[in-house]
Amino acid sequence: MIRLDDLDIFVKAASQDSFSAVARKLDVLPAQVSAAIKRLERELDIRLFARSTRSLRLTAEGEFYLPYAREALHALYAGQEGVRNDEQQLQGTIQIACPSDLGRNLLLPWLLDFRQSHPGLNLRLSVSDKVADVYREPVDVAIRYGTLQDANFVCLPLVPDNRRVLAAAPSYIAKNGQPKNPAELAKHACLQFELSGKVYDRWRFPLAQGDVWVNVNGPVVSDDADIIRRCALAGQGIIYKSWLDISADVKSGALVLLSTDYVGEGFPLNFICPHRKQFSLAIRQLYRRVREHCMTLAHEMPQFTHEKTLAPPRADIKSGVAVMPL
């Protein structure tokens, strides 16, 4: 089989008067040039050059073969350049699964901006709090909270230090006050998330002295995390939610952080690709774009007392991806 490197060396040698001159041009040893020509001659079963100690010239067969070699290399280089241009234009479809609140209110503007930068790219979005089985469902990328236990996935961190925070609307605080410590949450209206029929009514706080679990109650339970957030905005109760999900609400004053004296549990956000072969240029560029946006919000996350003495995040595991309440 003809090696492309050998073909390239042959074409370059045709315009030189010695193998040494070709070697200097390619920054290789003269013996390597000679070996490449000999391999090509064996594959073609012809003699390409008439060689002497002082001169190098093409044989008749070499003269005949040279334009074909040039045309073949030109076609290969043109094809390679075309592939690179297509990759830069990012054509095709990316199927993305993400949580409801994060997907609608945070990721969607970023994804649309990314697609606007690459008009040849199509997005298929699955926005749901039900965790997608990335092995069985047609998913190229899953953006999910939690920890990963399956080494077969490509899992890249978006915000590894993200945490959940307590927040409520100013109207709720004016009417009901705010808890001074996690134990007082039991006396407040706490908005709860439901996943796969399980209501997350025990909230965990990894304090310096150890984990504290609080049983909570409230007027609204929903399996849609965005509904829980909207109820909080309406003054219906307290939420315990990812900083990323409510950072814009906190900055606008629509929600108020209740305390930074006690830290919420870790809630890392990850970018998951089910198969390493699917980690294409388009997906790599998408990851970089989303991570840039996420890290901007992460830098705005408030600092918590005793944060350095916390236990690692915990999660319930399902289908290889940690399932955690939103």
VMD Tcl script that draws the C-alpha trace (Angstrom):
set ca {
  {0.00 0.00 0.00}
  {1.32 3.40 -0.96}
  {2.08 5.66 2.00}
  {1.02 9.27 1.66}
  {4.26 10.50 3.23}
  {6.25 8.59 0.62}
  {4.16 10.09 -2.17}
  {4.71 13.59 -0.77}
  {8.47 13.03 -0.56}
  {8.52 11.80 -4.17}
  {6.77 14.96 -5.42}
  {9.16 17.19 -3.47}
  {12.21 15.22 -4.62}
  {11.20 15.67 -8.26}
  {12.08 19.37 -7.98}
  {15.41 18.85 -6.18}
  {18.81 17.71 -7.36}
  {19.62 15.43 -4.43}
  {18.02 13.51 -1.57}
  {20.08 15.65 0.81}
  {18.33 18.80 -0.46}
  {14.93 17.15 0.07}
  {15.97 16.05 3.57}
  {17.00 19.60 4.51}
  {13.69 20.93 3.24}
  {11.68 18.40 5.25}
  {14.02 18.45 8.26}
  {14.65 14.70 8.11}
  {17.67 12.51 7.44}
  {18.73 11.78 3.80}
  {18.43 8.07 4.60}
  {14.73 8.59 5.41}
  {14.15 10.22 2.03}
  {15.96 7.41 0.27}
  {13.96 4.77 2.15}
  {10.67 6.48 1.24}
  {11.53 6.51 -2.48}
  {12.58 2.86 -2.36}
  {9.27 1.87 -0.70}
  {7.30 3.74 -3.35}
  {9.30 2.16 -6.15}
  {8.63 -1.31 -4.71}
  {4.88 -0.60 -4.49}
  {4.78 0.67 -8.10}
  {7.33 -1.85 -9.38}
  {9.09 0.86 -11.39}
  {12.21 2.98 -11.01}
  {11.33 6.62 -10.37}
  {14.78 8.22 -10.22}
  {18.10 7.74 -11.92}
  {20.53 8.37 -9.08}
  {24.26 9.02 -8.94}
  {26.56 10.51 -6.31}
  {26.23 13.97 -7.88}
  {22.84 14.09 -9.58}
  {19.21 13.07 -9.24}
  {16.78 12.99 -12.15}
  {13.45 11.42 -12.92}
  {13.29 8.36 -15.14}
  {10.77 8.23 -17.97}
  {8.46 6.26 -15.69}
  {8.98 8.87 -12.98}
  {8.14 11.69 -15.38}
  {4.96 9.85 -16.38}
  {3.91 9.15 -12.77}
  {4.65 12.62 -11.34}
  {1.46 14.47 -12.49}
  {-0.71 11.65 -11.14}
  {1.06 11.83 -7.78}
  {0.58 15.60 -7.64}
  {-3.09 15.28 -8.56}
  {-3.66 12.61 -5.89}
  {-2.03 14.72 -3.17}
  {-3.94 17.81 -4.26}
  {-7.24 15.90 -4.04}
  {-6.37 14.60 -0.57}
  {-5.36 18.03 0.74}
  {-8.49 19.61 -0.76}
  {-10.63 16.97 0.93}
  {-8.88 17.50 4.25}
  {-9.40 21.25 4.05}
  {-13.06 20.73 3.18}
  {-13.58 18.52 6.21}
  {-11.95 21.13 8.44}
  {-14.19 23.86 7.04}
  {-17.27 21.68 7.57}
  {-16.21 21.03 11.15}
  {-15.70 24.72 11.78}
  {-19.21 25.36 10.44}
  {-20.51 22.64 12.82}
  {-23.15 21.06 10.66}
  {-25.48 18.35 11.89}
  {-27.76 17.82 14.90}
  {-26.94 17.71 18.62}
  {-29.53 16.09 20.88}
  {-29.38 17.60 24.37}
  {-31.17 16.51 27.56}
  {-31.30 18.89 30.53}
  {-33.37 19.63 33.67}
  {-36.51 21.75 33.35}
  {-35.60 24.87 35.30}
  {-31.97 24.95 34.22}
  {-32.91 24.22 30.60}
  {-35.69 26.79 30.21}
  {-34.29 29.70 32.16}
  {-30.52 29.38 31.90}
  {-29.34 27.01 29.17}
  {-31.84 27.90 26.44}
  {-30.51 31.43 25.74}
  {-26.95 30.09 25.71}
  {-27.85 27.22 23.37}
  {-29.69 29.51 20.97}
  {-26.74 31.90 20.94}
  {-24.41 28.96 20.19}
  {-26.65 27.81 17.32}
  {-26.79 31.38 15.99}
  {-22.98 31.29 15.77}
  {-23.18 28.05 13.77}
  {-26.21 28.28 11.42}
  {-25.51 24.84 9.95}
  {-26.11 23.24 13.34}
  {-29.47 21.94 14.56}
  {-30.45 21.40 18.20}
  {-32.96 18.88 19.53}
  {-33.77 19.69 23.13}
  {-35.28 17.38 25.73}
  {-36.17 19.46 28.80}
  {-37.34 17.31 31.69}
  {-36.55 16.56 35.31}
  {-36.75 12.85 34.59}
  {-33.20 11.58 34.18}
  {-32.60 10.41 30.62}
  {-31.06 6.99 30.08}
  {-28.26 8.15 27.82}
  {-27.51 4.60 26.69}
  {-31.03 3.83 25.44}
  {-32.41 7.22 24.47}
  {-31.19 9.28 21.47}
  {-29.07 11.68 23.51}
  {-25.72 13.15 22.46}
  {-25.29 15.31 25.57}
  {-26.91 15.28 29.00}
  {-26.43 18.29 31.26}
  {-27.24 17.09 34.75}
  {-26.76 17.78 38.42}
  {-25.17 15.15 40.63}
  {-22.19 12.81 40.63}
  {-21.27 10.21 38.04}
  {-20.52 6.56 38.80}
  {-20.18 5.13 35.27}
  {-16.65 5.38 33.87}
  {-17.95 4.59 30.36}
  {-19.39 8.09 30.09}
  {-17.43 11.14 29.08}
  {-18.18 13.37 32.07}
  {-16.82 16.90 32.12}
  {-17.44 19.29 35.02}
  {-19.33 22.48 34.35}
  {-19.56 23.77 37.92}
  {-18.05 21.20 40.32}
  {-18.43 23.49 43.36}
  {-22.05 24.48 42.79}
  {-24.27 24.31 45.90}
  {-27.88 24.49 46.87}
  {-29.06 27.60 48.66}
  {-32.10 28.60 50.70}
  {-34.11 31.47 49.25}
  {-37.53 33.11 49.42}
  {-39.33 36.10 47.97}
  {-39.23 39.41 49.92}
  {-43.02 39.17 50.33}
  {-42.72 35.81 52.09}
  {-39.97 37.09 54.39}
  {-41.97 40.23 55.26}
  {-44.93 38.11 56.26}
  {-43.24 35.11 57.88}
  {-39.71 36.13 58.79}
  {-36.81 33.85 57.99}
  {-35.25 30.83 59.71}
  {-32.16 31.52 61.80}
  {-30.90 27.96 61.46}
  {-31.88 24.80 59.51}
  {-33.99 23.41 62.38}
  {-36.38 26.37 62.11}
  {-37.27 25.35 58.55}
  {-39.73 22.90 60.07}
  {-41.87 25.89 61.08}
  {-41.90 27.41 57.59}
  {-43.65 26.73 54.29}
  {-41.08 24.82 52.23}
  {-41.69 24.11 48.56}
  {-40.83 20.53 47.68}
  {-39.69 18.73 44.56}
  {-40.95 15.29 43.54}
  {-39.02 12.85 41.36}
  {-40.29 9.43 40.24}
  {-43.02 9.53 42.88}
  {-40.64 10.43 45.72}
  {-41.11 13.73 47.50}
  {-37.86 15.28 48.72}
  {-39.09 16.51 52.09}
  {-35.81 15.95 54.00}
  {-33.29 18.67 53.33}
  {-29.62 18.05 54.09}
  {-27.13 20.63 55.38}
  {-23.50 19.48 55.69}
  {-22.49 21.63 58.66}
  {-19.07 21.66 60.25}
  {-20.20 19.40 63.10}
  {-21.78 16.90 60.69}
  {-24.80 16.45 58.46}
  {-28.07 17.95 59.61}
  {-31.32 16.64 58.08}
  {-34.53 18.64 58.39}
  {-38.03 17.32 57.66}
  {-39.97 20.05 55.85}
  {-43.56 20.67 54.82}
  {-45.22 23.18 52.53}
  {-48.23 24.11 50.44}
  {-46.87 23.04 47.02}
  {-45.23 19.86 45.74}
  {-44.34 19.48 42.04}
  {-42.37 17.18 39.76}
  {-41.30 20.24 37.73}
  {-38.47 22.22 39.30}
  {-39.42 25.33 37.35}
  {-42.89 25.28 38.97}
  {-41.27 25.17 42.42}
  {-39.13 28.18 41.53}
  {-42.14 30.13 40.21}
  {-44.07 29.39 43.43}
  {-41.18 30.80 45.42}
  {-41.18 33.94 43.27}
  {-44.89 34.27 44.04}
  {-44.15 34.30 47.77}
  {-45.56 30.83 48.48}
  {-42.62 29.54 50.49}
  {-38.92 28.74 50.82}
  {-36.93 26.81 48.23}
  {-33.70 24.86 48.62}
  {-32.29 25.02 45.15}
  {-29.19 25.15 42.98}
  {-27.43 28.51 43.02}
  {-27.21 28.38 39.23}
  {-30.99 28.07 38.90}
  {-31.82 31.12 40.99}
  {-28.74 33.33 40.63}
  {-30.56 35.72 38.26}
  {-33.53 35.93 40.66}
  {-31.21 36.74 43.57}
  {-29.37 39.41 41.58}
  {-32.65 41.02 40.52}
  {-33.99 41.00 44.09}
  {-36.93 38.73 43.21}
  {-35.52 36.18 45.67}
  {-33.43 36.72 48.79}
  {-30.84 34.31 50.18}
  {-31.92 33.44 53.69}
  {-28.52 32.83 55.26}
  {-24.89 32.24 54.43}
  {-24.03 31.15 57.98}
  {-24.84 27.55 57.08}
  {-23.92 26.04 53.77}
  {-26.13 24.01 51.45}
  {-25.15 20.63 50.11}
  {-22.92 20.26 47.08}
  {-24.79 20.14 43.80}
  {-22.22 19.78 40.98}
  {-23.29 20.33 37.39}
  {-21.82 18.05 34.73}
  {-21.69 17.75 30.95}
  {-22.17 14.09 30.02}
  {-21.58 12.41 26.67}
  {-22.67 8.74 26.61}
  {-19.98 7.47 24.26}
  {-16.43 8.69 23.70}
  {-16.88 8.36 19.93}
  {-19.70 10.92 20.10}
  {-17.42 13.57 21.59}
  {-17.23 15.49 18.32}
  {-15.82 18.94 17.59}
  {-19.33 20.43 17.82}
  {-19.90 18.89 21.26}
  {-16.47 20.00 22.47}
  {-17.19 23.57 21.38}
  {-20.62 23.43 23.00}
  {-19.03 22.29 26.26}
  {-16.57 25.18 26.24}
  {-19.33 27.71 25.55}
  {-21.64 26.41 28.30}
  {-18.78 26.14 30.80}
  {-17.77 29.77 30.20}
  {-21.29 30.94 31.02}
  {-21.60 28.63 34.03}
  {-18.29 29.66 35.56}
  {-19.31 33.31 35.37}
  {-22.32 32.50 37.56}
  {-20.25 30.23 39.81}
  {-17.87 33.08 40.63}
  {-20.87 35.07 41.87}
  {-21.96 32.34 44.28}
  {-21.86 33.61 47.89}
  {-19.24 32.31 50.27}
  {-20.52 30.20 53.12}
  {-19.33 29.88 56.69}
  {-17.53 26.56 57.45}
  {-17.42 25.75 53.72}
  {-13.92 24.23 53.98}
  {-14.95 21.67 56.58}
  {-17.81 20.07 54.66}
  {-18.37 16.45 53.82}
  {-18.46 15.56 50.09}
  {-21.77 15.77 48.21}
  {-24.10 12.81 48.42}
  {-26.49 11.50 45.83}
  {-28.87 8.67 44.98}
  {-27.62 6.78 41.94}
  {-29.75 5.72 39.02}
  {-28.73 4.69 35.50}
  {-25.15 5.78 36.07}
  {-26.04 9.39 36.81}
  {-26.70 10.76 40.26}
  {-30.34 11.69 40.78}
  {-30.73 14.59 43.15}
  {-33.70 16.77 44.06}
  {-33.87 20.13 42.31}
}
mol new
graphics top color blue
foreach p $ca { graphics top sphere $p radius 0.5 }
foreach p [lrange $ca 0 end-1] q [lrange $ca 1 end] { graphics top cylinder $p $q radius 0.2 }
display resetview
